[in-house]
Amino acid sequence: MKNLKRSFYNRLATDVARELLGARLVRVIDGQRLVGMITETEAYQGEHDLGCHAHAGKTHRNAVMYGPPGHAYVYFTYGMHWMLNAVTDSQGMPAAVLIRAIQPLLGLDIMAANRPHLANTRHWLDGPAKLTQALKIDGSMDGIDLCDPTGSLVITAGIHLPDSEVKTTPRIGLNKVPEPWKSIPWRFLQVDRLDDEKSK
């Protein structure tokens, strides 16, 4: 499958977040491809979005968000987890989509070795820190070009999920963010993912 083009990312984060569902996240490690279908995303759009890292302006940490679209924004959180985002919108407009969950498709043995806890179970890679651990994504990949056909981290076209298979909810973990940003429905997920959560 071909990498998603830069023009795909050069749009509002909300549009990209919805259409990334069903796409393939591909990580190449020592020549081996690890592939997962993206099943959950969250959109963060500009300095006016009080849930976005850019709400206080440009910093060393979020600088990649202000760059060209189609690059990875990888940051460290809670002193222990890496999070993977795809930068969206035009250069100078800080926006990104957090990749929150994947369905593993290829390279499961390597993913299991990287993240042995609950390996190959139903909820194995249904969180942003879980998938970065399984795919060995860390701060060294901050700024990597997701559109580079020779890159070690790319996103390729996958399947299109119809609206009947997609749900939207408020973003997660924004408890201290004021309204309307706390409750704005900018989290997108495959229906099965939502059903999984209800069954937990």
C-alpha positions as CSV (number, residue, x, y, z in Angstrom):
1,M,0.0,0.0,0.0
2,K,1.2,3.5,-0.8
3,N,1.9,6.1,2.0
4,L,-0.8,8.7,2.5
5,K,0.2,11.9,0.7
6,R,1.1,15.1,2.4
7,S,-2.1,16.6,0.9
8,F,-4.1,14.1,3.0
9,Y,-2.7,15.7,6.2
10,N,-2.9,19.3,5.0
11,R,-6.5,19.7,6.3
12,L,-8.2,20.3,9.6
13,A,-7.2,17.8,12.3
14,T,-10.9,16.7,12.7
15,D,-11.1,15.7,9.1
16,V,-7.8,13.8,9.2
17,A,-8.7,12.1,12.5
18,R,-11.9,10.7,11.0
19,E,-10.3,9.5,7.8
20,L,-7.3,7.9,9.5
21,L,-9.6,5.2,10.9
22,G,-9.0,2.1,8.8
23,A,-5.5,3.3,7.6
24,R,-2.4,1.3,8.3
25,L,0.3,2.4,10.8
26,V,3.5,0.8,9.6
27,R,6.7,0.5,11.6
28,V,9.9,-1.0,10.1
29,I,12.4,-2.5,12.5
30,D,15.5,-4.2,11.2
31,G,13.8,-4.7,7.8
32,Q,10.7,-6.3,9.4
33,R,7.3,-4.6,9.0
34,L,4.9,-4.2,11.9
35,V,1.5,-3.2,10.8
36,G,-1.7,-2.2,12.6
37,M,-5.0,-0.8,11.5
38,I,-5.8,2.5,13.2
39,T,-9.0,2.2,15.2
40,E,-9.1,5.3,17.4
41,T,-7.9,8.9,17.0
42,E,-8.2,12.3,18.6
43,A,-8.0,15.7,17.0
44,Y,-6.2,18.8,18.4
45,Q,-6.6,22.0,16.4
46,G,-4.7,25.2,17.0
47,E,-3.8,27.5,19.8
48,H,-7.4,28.3,20.4
49,D,-8.1,24.7,21.3
50,L,-7.4,24.6,25.1
51,G,-6.9,20.9,25.0
52,C,-4.1,21.2,22.5
53,H,-0.4,21.4,23.4
54,A,-0.1,24.5,21.4
55,H,-2.7,26.5,23.4
56,A,0.2,28.4,25.2
57,G,2.1,29.0,22.0
58,K,5.2,27.4,20.4
59,T,7.7,25.7,22.6
60,H,10.6,23.3,22.1
61,R,8.3,20.4,22.9
62,N,5.5,21.2,20.4
63,A,7.6,22.8,17.7
64,V,6.9,20.0,15.2
65,M,3.2,20.8,15.3
66,Y,4.0,24.2,13.7
67,G,6.0,22.6,10.9
68,P,4.7,21.0,7.7
69,P,1.9,18.5,7.8
70,G,2.6,14.8,7.5
71,H,5.3,14.5,10.2
72,A,5.2,12.7,13.5
73,Y,4.8,14.6,16.7
74,V,6.0,12.3,19.5
75,Y,6.0,13.5,23.1
76,F,6.6,12.0,26.5
77,T,3.9,12.2,29.1
78,Y,3.3,11.2,32.8
79,G,7.1,10.6,33.0
80,M,6.8,7.2,31.4
81,H,4.8,7.0,28.1
82,W,5.4,8.1,24.5
83,M,2.5,9.3,22.4
84,L,2.4,9.3,18.6
85,N,0.6,12.1,16.7
86,A,0.4,13.0,13.0
87,V,0.8,16.7,12.3
88,T,-2.0,18.2,10.2
89,D,-3.1,21.5,8.7
90,S,-0.8,24.0,7.0
91,Q,2.6,24.9,8.2
92,G,2.4,27.5,11.0
93,M,-1.0,26.2,12.1
94,P,-0.3,23.8,15.1
95,A,-2.6,20.9,14.8
96,A,-2.2,17.1,15.1
97,V,-4.1,13.8,15.4
98,L,-3.2,11.5,18.3
99,I,-3.2,7.8,17.3
100,R,-4.9,6.2,20.3
101,A,-5.3,2.5,19.2
102,I,-4.5,0.0,16.5
103,Q,-5.6,-3.5,15.6
104,P,-2.4,-5.5,15.0
105,L,-2.2,-7.1,11.6
106,L,1.4,-8.0,10.9
107,G,4.5,-8.6,13.0
108,L,2.6,-9.7,16.1
109,D,5.5,-11.8,17.4
110,I,7.8,-8.7,17.5
111,M,5.0,-6.6,19.0
112,A,4.5,-9.2,21.7
113,A,8.2,-9.3,22.5
114,N,8.1,-5.4,22.8
115,R,5.0,-5.4,24.9
116,P,4.6,-8.9,26.6
117,H,2.0,-7.7,29.1
118,L,-1.4,-9.0,27.9
119,A,0.1,-9.8,24.5
120,N,-2.4,-10.9,21.9
121,T,-5.4,-10.3,24.1
122,R,-8.5,-8.3,23.1
123,H,-7.3,-5.0,24.7
124,W,-3.6,-5.5,23.9
125,L,-3.0,-2.3,21.8
126,D,-6.1,-0.2,22.6
127,G,-4.2,2.7,24.1
128,P,-1.7,5.3,22.8
129,A,1.1,4.2,25.2
130,K,0.5,0.5,24.4
131,L,0.9,0.9,20.7
132,T,4.1,3.0,21.0
133,Q,5.6,0.4,23.2
134,A,4.7,-2.4,20.9
135,L,6.1,-0.6,17.8
136,K,9.1,0.8,19.6
137,I,8.2,4.4,18.9
138,D,10.0,7.0,21.1
139,G,11.3,10.6,21.1
140,S,13.9,9.8,18.5
141,M,11.1,9.7,16.0
142,D,9.8,13.1,16.8
143,G,9.6,15.0,13.5
144,I,10.0,12.0,11.2
145,D,8.4,12.3,7.8
146,L,5.4,10.0,7.7
147,C,5.2,10.5,3.9
148,D,8.8,9.2,3.2
149,P,8.4,6.0,1.2
150,T,11.7,4.7,2.7
151,G,10.9,5.8,6.2
152,S,10.8,3.5,9.3
153,L,7.4,4.9,10.4
154,V,4.7,5.6,7.8
155,I,0.9,5.5,7.5
156,T,-0.6,3.9,4.4
157,A,-4.0,3.7,2.9
158,G,-6.3,1.0,4.3
159,I,-10.0,0.5,4.3
160,H,-12.7,3.2,4.5
161,L,-15.0,2.9,7.5
162,P,-18.5,4.0,6.8
163,D,-20.1,6.5,9.2
164,S,-22.3,3.6,10.6
165,E,-19.1,2.0,11.9
166,V,-17.7,5.2,13.5
167,K,-18.5,6.8,16.8
168,T,-17.4,10.2,18.2
169,T,-17.0,11.1,21.9
170,P,-15.2,13.8,24.0
171,R,-11.4,13.4,24.1
172,I,-9.9,11.5,27.0
173,G,-7.9,12.9,29.9
174,L,-8.8,16.6,29.6
175,N,-10.4,16.8,33.1
176,K,-8.8,20.2,33.8
177,V,-9.6,21.7,30.4
178,P,-12.5,24.2,30.4
179,E,-15.6,23.8,28.2
180,P,-16.3,23.6,25.4
181,W,-13.0,22.0,24.8
182,K,-13.4,19.4,27.5
183,S,-16.5,17.9,25.9
184,I,-16.1,18.7,22.2
185,P,-16.5,15.3,20.3
186,W,-13.2,15.1,18.6
187,R,-12.4,11.5,19.5
188,F,-13.1,9.1,16.7
189,L,-13.2,5.3,17.0
190,Q,-14.4,2.2,15.3
191,V,-17.8,1.0,16.7
192,D,-16.3,-2.2,17.9
193,R,-13.8,-0.3,20.0
194,L,-16.6,1.6,21.7
195,D,-18.4,-1.7,22.4
196,D,-15.2,-3.1,23.9
197,E,-15.1,-0.2,26.3
198,K,-18.6,-0.8,27.4
199,S,-17.9,-4.4,28.1
200,K,-14.8,-3.7,30.3
